[in-house]
Amino acid sequence: MLQGYERFGPDEDSVVEQCHKLTNANEIYRLLQQKRNEARAVRLREIAQCFILPLRAQGIVPAIVVSAFDWATDKLDQLSAYISPNPVDREYARLLMSGELRANSSLAMTLEALGCSAYSMTGREAGIRTKGGAVGALIDSVDAGYLRHLIREGIVPVVAGFQGYYRDPQTGRNEVSILGRGGSNLTAVALAHALGQPEATMCSDIDGVYDRPPSIYDDAQKIEEINGRDLLQWSDFPQVIQREAVEYALECGIDIWIRSGFDPELPGTRIVCSK
């Protein structure tokens, strides 16, 4: 079993001590960035070795959807707010989507370093066409032709979640778009459907769907299986899965597995959406 993700490495107390010895904010910032990048590299190797390479050893070429690194979207959203209270949608979308692009290229590099052919892709390159403009878009269609080509060649596609593209009616040009928060879930369901798969697996820091937030309630109970329509009726919708992803899965008949991103042996929760 993998250990929980430590943002600054396994010995964070020593990092605090090192920070106390530094003389200015820039030195502290550089140290923390170094430690965070070291920890991220370790985590990426763990993900590759425990979740992706075992599938390749079985002859399976998975299509991977990647979210941004921890807090990246929040930090980018905050940066935007400091710049302008009403940013242009196009530029806001391009800023926020950069978080996923850093993460998916890093995972593809990790896989390549471990001897596994991989290819990072933007949502647009993965053929995800959206509707609704640049921000808060919904998926309209997926052209998975290039994804299928990569999979046939034994190359793992690593797709940046949370994004796609749309045709701007004013300019007649294709422009990037971002989905709602948690949009990588929606990306994964849409790609599973486009590739003819019966289910999509989501790896999270929570090992399934609970009847109430386990971070708040010690007696929260994990649910082994739940119907997607029943889940949508919850007044307190679980944050581990995006509502729009469940709605899309019900439309397409794609089951969703919520699994632990730290222990591949845990069964997780199955959200039944197949017709």
C-alpha positions as CSV (number, residue, x, y, z in Angstrom):
1,M,0.0,0.0,0.0
2,L,1.2,3.5,-0.8
3,Q,1.7,6.0,1.9
4,G,-0.5,9.1,2.1
5,Y,0.8,12.0,-0.1
6,E,3.1,14.4,1.8
7,R,3.4,17.6,-0.1
8,F,6.9,18.3,1.0
9,G,8.2,14.8,1.4
10,P,8.1,12.2,4.1
11,D,10.0,14.3,6.7
12,E,8.2,17.6,6.7
13,D,9.4,18.5,10.2
14,S,13.0,18.7,8.9
15,V,11.7,21.0,6.1
16,V,10.3,23.4,8.7
17,E,13.6,23.4,10.5
18,Q,15.5,24.2,7.3
19,C,13.1,27.1,6.7
20,H,13.9,28.5,10.1
21,K,17.6,28.6,9.1
22,L,17.0,30.6,5.9
23,T,17.2,34.4,5.9
24,N,14.7,35.6,3.4
25,A,11.4,34.7,1.7
26,N,12.9,33.9,-1.6
27,E,15.2,31.2,-0.1
28,I,12.2,29.7,1.8
29,Y,10.1,29.7,-1.4
30,R,12.9,28.0,-3.4
31,L,13.3,25.3,-0.8
32,L,9.6,24.6,-0.5
33,Q,9.3,24.4,-4.3
34,Q,12.2,22.0,-4.5
35,K,10.7,19.8,-1.8
36,R,7.3,19.9,-3.4
37,N,8.7,18.9,-6.8
38,E,10.7,16.1,-5.3
39,A,7.5,14.8,-3.6
40,R,5.5,15.1,-6.8
41,A,8.1,13.1,-8.7
42,V,8.0,10.4,-6.2
43,R,4.2,10.4,-6.2
44,L,4.1,10.2,-10.0
45,R,6.4,7.2,-10.0
46,E,4.1,5.5,-7.5
47,I,1.1,6.1,-9.6
48,A,2.8,4.8,-12.7
49,Q,4.2,1.7,-11.0
50,C,1.1,0.8,-8.9
51,F,-1.7,1.7,-11.3
52,I,-0.6,2.0,-14.9
53,L,2.4,-0.4,-15.5
54,P,0.5,-3.4,-14.0
55,L,-2.1,-2.9,-16.7
56,R,0.5,-2.6,-19.4
57,A,2.0,-5.9,-18.1
58,Q,-1.4,-7.5,-18.8
59,G,-1.4,-6.1,-22.4
60,I,-3.9,-3.4,-21.6
61,V,-3.3,0.1,-22.9
62,P,-5.3,2.5,-20.6
63,A,-6.4,6.0,-21.5
64,I,-5.5,8.1,-18.6
65,V,-7.2,11.4,-17.6
66,V,-5.2,13.7,-15.3
67,S,-6.3,16.4,-12.9
68,A,-4.1,19.4,-11.9
69,F,-1.6,19.0,-9.0
70,D,-3.0,19.7,-5.6
71,W,-4.4,23.2,-5.2
72,A,-3.2,24.3,-8.6
73,T,-6.6,25.3,-9.9
74,D,-7.4,27.2,-6.7
75,K,-4.0,29.1,-7.0
76,L,-4.6,30.0,-10.6
77,D,-8.2,31.1,-9.8
78,Q,-6.8,33.3,-7.0
79,L,-4.2,34.8,-9.4
80,S,-7.0,35.6,-11.8
81,A,-9.0,37.3,-9.1
82,Y,-6.0,39.5,-8.1
83,I,-5.6,40.5,-11.7
84,S,-9.2,41.3,-12.6
85,P,-12.6,40.8,-11.0
86,N,-14.1,40.1,-14.4
87,P,-11.5,38.4,-16.6
88,V,-12.2,37.7,-20.3
89,D,-13.5,34.1,-20.4
90,R,-11.0,33.0,-23.1
91,E,-8.0,34.1,-21.0
92,Y,-9.4,32.8,-17.8
93,A,-10.0,29.4,-19.4
94,R,-6.5,29.2,-20.8
95,L,-5.0,30.2,-17.4
96,L,-6.9,27.5,-15.4
97,M,-6.3,24.7,-18.0
98,S,-2.5,25.2,-17.5
99,G,-2.7,23.3,-14.2
100,E,-3.8,20.0,-16.0
101,L,-1.2,20.5,-18.7
102,R,1.6,20.6,-16.2
103,A,0.3,17.4,-14.5
104,N,-0.4,15.3,-17.6
105,S,2.9,16.1,-19.3
106,S,4.7,15.2,-16.0
107,L,3.0,11.9,-15.8
108,A,3.7,11.1,-19.5
109,M,7.4,12.0,-18.8
110,T,7.4,9.7,-15.8
111,L,6.0,6.8,-17.8
112,E,8.5,7.3,-20.6
113,A,11.3,7.3,-18.0
114,L,10.0,4.0,-16.7
115,G,10.1,2.5,-20.2
116,C,6.4,2.8,-21.0
117,S,5.5,4.7,-24.2
118,A,3.1,7.6,-23.4
119,Y,1.8,10.7,-25.0
120,S,0.3,13.7,-23.3
121,M,-2.7,15.4,-24.9
122,T,-4.8,18.5,-24.4
123,G,-8.5,18.1,-24.3
124,R,-8.6,19.5,-27.8
125,E,-6.1,17.0,-29.1
126,A,-8.1,14.2,-27.5
127,G,-11.1,15.3,-29.6
128,I,-13.3,16.7,-26.8
129,R,-15.7,19.2,-28.3
130,T,-17.8,21.3,-26.0
131,K,-20.8,23.6,-25.9
132,G,-21.6,26.6,-23.7
133,G,-18.6,28.8,-24.3
134,A,-15.1,29.0,-22.8
135,V,-16.0,28.6,-19.1
136,G,-18.3,26.1,-17.5
137,A,-18.7,24.2,-20.7
138,L,-20.4,20.8,-21.2
139,I,-19.1,18.1,-23.5
140,D,-21.0,18.0,-26.8
141,S,-19.1,15.2,-28.6
142,V,-15.8,13.3,-28.7
143,D,-13.7,12.3,-31.7
144,A,-11.6,9.5,-30.3
145,G,-9.9,8.6,-33.6
146,Y,-6.4,9.7,-32.5
147,L,-6.8,8.1,-29.0
148,R,-7.6,4.8,-30.7
149,H,-4.6,5.2,-32.9
150,L,-2.3,5.7,-29.9
151,I,-3.8,2.7,-28.1
152,R,-3.4,0.5,-31.1
153,E,0.3,1.5,-31.2
154,G,0.7,0.6,-27.5
155,I,1.1,4.2,-26.5
156,V,-0.6,5.3,-23.3
157,P,-2.6,8.5,-23.9
158,V,-2.4,10.9,-20.9
159,V,-5.2,13.4,-21.4
160,A,-5.5,16.7,-19.5
161,G,-8.9,16.6,-17.9
162,F,-11.2,19.6,-17.3
163,Q,-10.9,21.0,-20.9
164,G,-11.9,20.8,-24.5
165,Y,-12.6,23.1,-27.4
166,Y,-15.6,24.8,-29.0
167,R,-16.3,26.7,-32.2
168,D,-16.6,30.4,-31.4
169,P,-19.6,31.7,-33.4
170,Q,-18.2,35.3,-33.5
171,T,-14.8,34.5,-34.9
172,G,-15.4,31.2,-36.5
173,R,-12.3,29.8,-34.8
174,N,-11.8,26.9,-32.5
175,E,-11.2,28.1,-28.9
176,V,-10.3,26.2,-25.7
177,S,-12.9,25.7,-23.0
178,I,-12.9,24.5,-19.5
179,L,-15.5,22.3,-17.8
180,G,-16.9,22.9,-14.3
181,R,-14.9,22.1,-11.1
182,G,-14.2,18.4,-11.0
183,G,-14.4,18.4,-14.8
184,S,-11.7,15.7,-15.1
185,N,-14.4,13.2,-13.9
186,L,-16.6,14.3,-16.8
187,T,-13.6,14.0,-19.2
188,A,-13.0,10.4,-18.0
189,V,-16.6,9.3,-18.5
190,A,-16.8,10.9,-21.9
191,L,-13.6,9.2,-23.1
192,A,-14.7,5.8,-21.7
193,H,-17.9,6.1,-23.7
194,A,-16.1,7.3,-26.9
195,L,-13.8,4.4,-26.6
196,G,-16.6,1.9,-26.1
197,Q,-15.7,1.0,-22.6
198,P,-18.4,-0.1,-20.1
199,E,-16.9,1.8,-17.1
200,A,-14.5,4.5,-16.0
201,T,-12.3,4.3,-12.9
202,M,-11.6,7.4,-10.8
203,C,-8.6,7.3,-8.4
204,S,-9.0,9.7,-5.5
205,D,-7.6,10.5,-2.1
206,I,-10.9,9.0,-0.8
207,D,-11.4,5.3,-1.3
208,G,-15.1,5.5,-2.3
209,V,-18.4,7.2,-1.8
210,Y,-19.4,7.6,1.9
211,D,-22.8,8.2,3.3
212,R,-21.4,11.5,4.7
213,P,-18.0,13.2,4.6
214,P,-15.4,10.9,6.2
215,S,-13.2,13.9,6.9
216,I,-15.8,15.3,9.3
217,Y,-17.6,12.2,10.6
218,D,-15.6,9.3,12.2
219,D,-18.6,7.0,11.8
220,A,-19.1,7.7,8.1
221,Q,-19.8,4.4,6.2
222,K,-18.5,3.6,2.8
223,I,-21.0,2.5,0.2
224,E,-20.0,-0.5,-1.9
225,E,-22.5,0.1,-4.7
226,I,-25.1,2.8,-5.5
227,N,-27.3,3.6,-8.4
228,G,-26.4,6.9,-10.1
229,R,-29.9,8.1,-10.1
230,D,-30.2,7.6,-6.4
231,L,-26.9,9.4,-5.9
232,L,-28.2,12.4,-7.7
233,Q,-31.0,12.7,-5.2
234,W,-28.6,13.3,-2.3
235,S,-29.0,16.8,-0.9
236,D,-25.3,16.8,0.1
237,F,-23.7,15.5,-3.1
238,P,-20.3,13.8,-2.4
239,Q,-17.3,15.9,-3.5
240,V,-15.4,12.8,-4.6
241,I,-17.3,12.8,-7.9
242,Q,-18.7,15.6,-10.1
243,R,-22.5,15.7,-10.5
244,E,-22.2,16.4,-14.2
245,A,-20.1,13.3,-14.6
246,V,-22.7,11.1,-13.1
247,E,-25.4,12.7,-15.2
248,Y,-23.3,12.1,-18.4
249,A,-22.7,8.5,-17.3
250,L,-26.4,7.9,-16.9
251,E,-27.1,9.2,-20.4
252,C,-24.3,7.0,-21.9
253,G,-24.7,3.9,-19.6
254,I,-21.2,4.1,-18.2
255,D,-20.5,2.7,-14.7
256,I,-18.1,4.7,-12.5
257,W,-15.7,3.2,-10.0
258,I,-14.4,5.5,-7.3
259,R,-11.1,3.9,-6.1
260,S,-8.3,4.8,-3.7
261,G,-5.4,6.5,-5.4
262,F,-3.1,5.1,-2.7
263,D,-4.1,1.4,-2.3
264,P,-4.9,-0.4,-5.6
265,E,-6.2,-3.4,-3.6
266,L,-9.2,-1.5,-2.1
267,P,-12.4,-2.2,-4.0
268,G,-13.9,1.3,-3.7
269,T,-17.5,2.2,-4.7
270,R,-19.3,1.3,-7.9
271,I,-21.8,3.9,-9.2
272,V,-24.1,2.0,-11.4
273,C,-25.2,4.1,-14.4
274,S,-25.5,1.3,-17.0
275,K,-29.0,1.0,-18.6
